Amino acid sequence: MKIKASDVLLPSIFALFLLALWTFFTSFNHHLLWIIPRPLDIISVFFTHTNLLLSHSAVTIMETLTGLFLSVVLGILVALVMDRFNPIRKMIYPFIIVSQTIPIIALAPLLVLWFGYGPNAKIFIVTLVCFFPIAVNLFDGFRQVSVEYLRLFRSMQASPWQVFYLLKVPTALPAFFTGLKLAVSYSVMAAIIGEWLGGEKGLGIYMTRATKSYQTAHVFAIIIIISIFSLLLYGIVVVLERIMLKWQFVHMEEYVDNKPQL
């Protein structure tokens, strides 16, 4: 799908307008600086505390990527098992749903007892949060396989492996990437919430300290880093989706280009 100049220009103009409005109000009302710092003050944090931001960011990135990797592996395995063995699906599916109803804060004392204040507790939280959308969406993708196609493959004497690889996997990939995009959107925030439980390093720890010290510019700088990293992860998944589902996007672009105008 081709990107028009207006698709980039209009959001950029609106962003610059909001930035100018932000600068105007904070320049003439110094009482707001305790709540909303000036944009230049936020930018200066990146230059004056570069090493501190990098060291805390590295810990959060490590926790996020590790938890995200584990959630992908675990989600794929669970979805495969539920699709292959119906009794196991009936047994574990309700517990998968229940796992998402327990507040992370309620698990905090247990996580500290199990994993301590190190990175393992944060990785566990990221895995727990990101595992659900991947497993459920992939399993739903497997169930979307057309019965007619299954009968066709069986009539051609296809092996179970050929049915899985040539039919089920291509059918389930769009749903898998939908779940993966949801997971990466939650992953960084899950790591930050995990770091609020305690620890020595991480953007969540840094944010807590900056909040207690009334260093609002530092808090905004951390929010910007979290947003950029989340968008970067999301962009990587989108690129992978377009590569692996190129056939789908080609048909979509043809439909958009040839769609009759009302």
NORWOSUL-V725334 format. One record per residue. N is the residue number from 1. PHI is phi in radians with two decimals (* if undefined). OMEGA is omega in degrees with one decimal (999 if undefined). Layout:
N;PHI;OMEGA  N;PHI;OMEGA
This chain:
1;*;-175.8  2;-1.32;179.1  3;-1.67;179.2  4;-1.42;179.8  5;-1.10;-179.7  6;-1.18;179.3  7;-1.15;178.4  8;-1.73;-174.4  9;-1.19;-176.4  10;-1.12;175.7  11;-1.10;179.1  12;-1.16;178.7  13;-1.12;179.7  14;-1.15;178.2  15;-1.13;178.0  16;-1.15;177.2  17;-1.11;178.5  18;-1.12;179.1  19;-1.15;178.5  20;-1.14;178.1  21;-1.12;178.3  22;-1.08;-179.7  23;-1.10;-177.9  24;-1.10;-176.4  25;-1.19;-179.2  26;-1.33;179.5  27;-1.37;-175.4  28;-1.85;179.0  29;-2.26;-175.2  30;-1.27;176.9  31;-1.20;179.9  32;-1.29;-174.8  33;-1.12;176.3  34;-1.26;-178.2  35;-1.85;-178.6  36;-2.21;-179.6  37;-1.31;176.3  38;-1.22;178.2  39;-0.96;179.5  40;-1.15;177.5  41;-1.15;178.1  42;-1.18;179.7  43;-1.10;-178.9  44;-1.12;178.4  45;-1.07;-179.6  46;-1.15;-179.1  47;-1.63;-176.4  48;-1.50;-178.4  49;-2.24;-175.9  50;-1.06;-177.4  51;-1.10;179.7  52;-1.14;179.0  53;-1.12;-179.2  54;-1.15;-178.1  55;-1.14;178.1  56;-1.24;179.8  57;-1.14;-178.8  58;-1.06;179.6  59;-1.16;-179.7  60;-1.12;178.3  61;-1.11;178.6  62;-1.09;179.8  63;-1.11;-178.4  64;-1.15;-177.1  65;-1.15;179.0  66;-1.14;178.6  67;-1.11;179.2  68;-1.17;177.8  69;-1.08;179.5  70;-1.11;-179.7  71;-1.19;177.7  72;-1.14;179.7  73;-1.08;-178.5  74;-1.16;-179.8  75;-1.12;178.3  76;-1.14;-179.5  77;-1.09;-179.2  78;-1.14;178.9  79;-1.11;178.0  80;-1.12;-179.3  81;-1.13;-179.9  82;-1.14;178.7  83;-1.27;-175.4  84;-1.46;-174.5  85;-2.13;-177.1  86;-1.09;177.6  87;-1.06;177.8  88;-1.17;177.3  89;-1.05;179.4  90;-1.10;-176.7  91;-1.39;-171.6  92;-1.77;-175.8  93;-1.04;177.8  94;-1.07;-179.8  95;-1.27;174.7  96;-1.13;177.2  97;-1.14;-178.8  98;-1.08;-178.4  99;-1.08;-179.3  100;-1.63;-180.0  101;-1.66;-178.6  102;-1.54;178.2  103;-1.09;-179.6  104;-1.07;-179.7  105;-1.08;179.2  106;-1.19;178.9  107;-1.49;-173.3  108;-0.93;-179.9  109;-1.04;179.6  110;-1.17;-179.3  111;-1.11;177.8  112;-1.14;178.7  113;-1.16;-176.1  114;-1.34;-169.8  115;-2.02;-176.2  116;1.35;-178.5  117;-1.69;-179.4  118;-1.39;-176.8  119;-1.25;-176.5  120;-1.06;178.8  121;-1.12;179.6  122;-1.19;177.9  123;-1.11;178.2  124;-1.08;-179.3  125;-1.14;178.3  126;-1.07;179.0  127;-1.09;-179.2  128;-1.12;-177.6  129;-1.27;-173.5  130;-1.48;-177.1  131;-1.13;-172.7  132;-1.06;-177.6  133;-1.09;180.0  134;-1.21;-176.9  135;-1.13;-175.3  136;-1.20;-179.7  137;-1.17;178.7  138;-1.16;177.6  139;-1.09;176.6  140;-1.10;177.1  141;-1.13;176.3  142;-1.08;-177.6  143;-1.33;-179.2  144;-1.46;179.6  145;-1.12;-178.3  146;-1.18;177.6  147;-1.12;179.5  148;-1.10;178.3  149;-1.17;177.3  150;-1.07;178.2  151;-1.13;178.5  152;-1.10;179.7  153;-1.11;-179.9  154;-1.21;177.5  155;-1.16;177.0  156;-1.60;177.1  157;1.03;176.6  158;-1.30;178.0  159;-1.30;176.8  160;-0.97;178.6  161;-1.15;178.7  162;-1.18;176.5  163;-1.09;-178.8  164;-1.20;-172.6  165;-1.32;-173.9  166;-1.61;-176.7  167;-2.07;-173.3  168;-1.20;-177.7  169;-1.10;177.9  170;-1.05;179.6  171;-1.20;-174.6  172;-1.52;-175.9  173;-1.03;177.8  174;-1.03;178.3  175;-1.17;178.3  176;-1.08;-179.5  177;-1.22;173.1  178;-1.09;177.0  179;-1.13;-180.0  180;-1.17;177.6  181;-1.15;174.4  182;-1.14;-177.6  183;-1.13;-178.7  184;-1.19;176.9  185;-1.19;-179.7  186;-1.56;-165.6  187;-1.10;-177.2  188;-1.14;179.4  189;-1.13;177.5  190;-1.11;177.4  191;-1.14;178.6  192;-1.11;178.7  193;-1.08;177.6  194;-1.09;-179.6  195;-1.24;175.7  196;-1.15;178.3  197;-1.20;-179.4  198;2.40;-179.1  199;2.62;-178.6  200;-1.89;-176.7  201;-2.40;-179.7  202;2.32;-178.9  203;-1.12;176.7  204;-1.14;176.4  205;-1.12;-179.8  206;-1.07;-179.9  207;-1.12;179.0  208;-1.10;179.8  209;-1.15;180.0  210;-1.16;178.9  211;-1.15;-179.7  212;-1.20;179.3  213;-1.63;-178.9  214;1.03;175.7  215;-1.67;-173.0  216;-1.13;179.6  217;-1.09;177.8  218;-1.15;178.8  219;-1.08;178.8  220;-1.15;177.6  221;-1.09;177.8  222;-1.14;178.5  223;-1.06;178.5  224;-1.10;178.9  225;-1.09;179.3  226;-1.07;-179.1  227;-1.13;-179.2  228;-1.11;-179.4  229;-1.14;178.1  230;-1.12;178.2  231;-1.14;178.2  232;-1.12;177.4  233;-1.07;179.5  234;-1.10;179.0  235;-1.11;177.8  236;-1.08;179.2  237;-1.13;178.9  238;-1.10;178.2  239;-1.10;177.8  240;-1.08;178.9  241;-1.11;-179.6  242;-1.18;178.9  243;-1.26;-175.4  244;-1.39;178.9  245;-2.04;-176.8  246;-1.03;179.7  247;-1.04;-178.8  248;-1.23;-179.2  249;-1.23;176.8  250;-1.12;178.1  251;-1.14;179.3  252;-1.14;179.4  253;-1.14;178.0  254;-1.12;179.5  255;-1.16;-179.2  256;-1.14;-178.3  257;-1.19;-175.4  258;-1.75;-178.7  259;-1.18;179.6  260;-1.16;-179.9  261;-1.42;178.1  262;-1.47;999
